[in-house]
Amino acid sequence: MPDLPTGVRNHAMTKINGTVSLLSGGETNANSASAKTWYYNHDTEAFTSGPDLLEGRRYHGSALNVDKVTKSKIVVVTGGYNGNRMDSTELLINGQWQTGTIQCRKQKYFDFL
């Protein structure tokens, strides 16, 4: 696997399809809560820059959801830490991040955050 242009840790990665995954956020030497995203092509073994998150975050979750009506595949990034505990959600729709909503009860965060 090739190196990213910068080292990153405490990020999330989600499979978009059989060829491409999306790495989101995390910590870099320059930023404790990065908004950067990267697409990784498993066939070409290459990273390409993706759209920046609306909010930098680390220790977050990500997943691929399918819209019930349109059947569109939507990457969701939620929660995490940016100096404070985050309860925000972002949805990647048509190549742009949009603010989403959280419709569940608050969860207790891990003590180390």
C-alpha positions, 0 to 999 in steps of 0.5 A: 500500500502506498503512503499518504502524502501525510501521516494520519492516525485516529481516522476512519475508513469506509468501503464505498464499492469494490474498488474505492474506500474513503479515509476521513479525518484523523490526526496529522502532525499539522492538525489534531483534528483534520478535515481532510479526506482521501479516496483509496483505489484498491486496483491502482493502489493510489490515494487521491484527495477527497472533499474536506469535511465540514468539521475536522474530527478524530476518533469518529465513525463512518459507514456507507448507507443506502437511501431507501428511496433513491438507492444512492450510496451515502457515506456518513461520518459521525461523532468523534473529537476535535478538542471537544466531544462531537455529536455532529453528523456529515453526509457525502452527497454528490461529492459534497459534505452536508450536515446531517442529524442524529436521531438517537439517544446520547451515548456515554463516550469513552473516558479517554476522550 
